[in-house]
Amino acid sequence: MAETTYYVDVSDALKRIGGSMDLYKRLLKQYSETDHIEPLEESLKDGAYEDAARKLHTLKGVSANLSLAKLAAATAELEKIVHDGTDYNESFKTLKEIYHETSQQISEII
């Protein structure tokens, strides 16, 4: 039986992809091979907010599709803040922490 973890909902993901753990592991491996945070941080620091919002939107969608719900929620929150033009520092810090924890759990799965 699939196990549900705090950051990675394996059970939900397996329902989405027809129950193939091998496929899910491949998708997680592919996801984990990209650094999603550094390019986002560069866009934010450079004031390229439209680019940052696009990166956030992509990360939100991929995270949701992989059943990384906590990461998807944090990404959605930061995306809204960037769109609103308000201070993003605390939200970005939270996103980085959740991203790190999620990445740790992904590495345990793959």
C-alpha positions, 0 to 999 in steps of 0.5 A: 500500500502506498504511503502518504508523507507530509510533503509528498502525497504518494497515494494521491499521486498514484491515483492520478497516474494509474497506480504505477510507482515506477512511473511516479518515481521517474516523474519525481526524478525528472522533477528533482533534476531541475533547480526551481528556486535559484532561477526564481530567486534571480528573477525576483532579485532582478525585479523581473516580476512577470518572469517570476510569476510565470516560473511560479505558475509553472512550479505550482502546476507541476507540484500539484500534478505530482501531489506535492500539495504543500509546495503547490499551496506555498507557490500559489501564495507567493504567485499571488503576492508577486502579482499584487506587488506586495513584499514577497520576502517572508513568503519566498523564505517559506517557499524555500523551506517547503521546497527543501523539505519536499526535495528531501522527501522526494530523494527518499522516494526515488 
